[in-house]
């Protein structure tokens, strides 16, 4: 299991939203460094969540509502948070072999994460790394 830049870009809204084709990690890094379009936040959140309540809460945690209303593009730090969520979704889909199962994994508290959800852990880079490690353990049936 690796980082699939093309799949992450699709979750972020694809070529239509990103305004360029992403075929490598270098391309993805450039898009994030330039600041993702706010629409990318909406595309990612809508893809990752399965209810309007969850979507609103995640959207507000990633980028405050007032900030979204003022700008067309996200700042680098905000873009990194959105990319992080898309990356975890792409990895979870690979492990669970489907969107619905991946959504459930990301939105349910997990004992290996101190009863926090993977999306809550994704608020920080180190938390996201813990989720990635958990996903790799699940994918390869490694002991925790």
N, C-alpha and C positions, 0 to 999 in steps of 0.2 A: 504494500500500500504506500503510495507516494502522494505528493501534492500534484493534482491535476489542474493546471492553470486554465485550460480550456473549459473544464467543467465549472470551476469557480467563476470564470467570466460569464458563463451562461446563467448561473444563479444571480449574478450581479446585474443581469439584464441583457447580456449579450451585446453583439455588435451594434444593434439599434440604439441602445442606451449609452454604451461606452464610446460610441462613435469611432471605434477602431476594432480590428480583429486582434484577439489575444491568443497567441499560439505558444507562448513560453512564459516561464516565471519572470524573465526580464521584461516582457511586455506587460505582464500583470503588475509588476513593481512600478513600472513607469506610469501606468494608468492610476494607480493608487497615489503615487507621489505627486501627480498633477491635480489630485482632488477628484473624487468620484462625483458624478452628477447626483443631486438629491434624489432623482428618480431611481437611482441604483439602490438607495436605501429602501425605498418602497418596494421595489421588485424583490429584493432579498428577503425582507421581513415577510412579505406576502407569501413567498415560496416556503419559508422555513416554518411558519406558524399555520395552524389550522382553525383559528378562531379570531374574530375581530378583537376580542378583549386581549388575547395574547399578543396580537400584532401591534395594538396601540401601546401596550406596556413595553414591548421590546423596542419599538420605534423611538419611544420617549427615552428609554435607557441609553440607546446608542447615540441619538442626537436630539437635544431638547427641541420641543415644538417651536418655540420662538426663533431659534436658530434656523430651523428648516424653512420658516416663513420668510426669512430675510435673504436667503442665499439660494443660488441655483447650483452651486458646487460646494462640496464638503471640504473642510480643511484636511490636511494630511492625517492628523490623529483620528479624526472622525472617520475618514476613509479607511484607515487601518482597522478600526473596530468593525466596520461593515464587512470588510474583506475577511476578517477573522471569523465572523459568523458564517459567511458563505463557504469558507474553507472547511469549517467543522461540519457543515451540512453535506458538502461533497464527500468528505471522509465517512460520515455516518451512512450516507446512501450506499457507499461502496461496501461497508461492513454489513449493513442490514439488508442490502439488495432491494431497496425500494424507498420511495419518498415518505410514505405514511409511517413506516417503521422507524425511519430516521427522525422524523418529526417527533414521534413519541419518545424516542431516546433523548432528544435534545430538550424536551419540555418537562420531563419527569425527574423528580429528585432521585439521586443515585447514591447508594451507601458508600461507594468508593470516592465520592466527592463531598463527603460530609453532609449528605442529604440535601445538597444543593443541586439545581438542575445544571446540565452542561451549558445552557445559555447564560445562566447566572455566572458560572465560572469564566465564561468567555469575555466578561467585562474587562479582564486583565490578560495580558499576554501570557503570564505564568499560569493563570487559571486555564487558559486555552491549551497550553502545553500539557497540563494534567489530563484534559479531556482527550487530546490527541494520543497520549500515552495509553489511556484507558481503551480507546478505540483500537489501537494496535494490539493490545493484549487480547481484546475480544476477537479480532480478526485472526490472530495466529494462535488462539487458545493457550495463551501464556498465563502462568499463575500471576496473581496480583502481588 
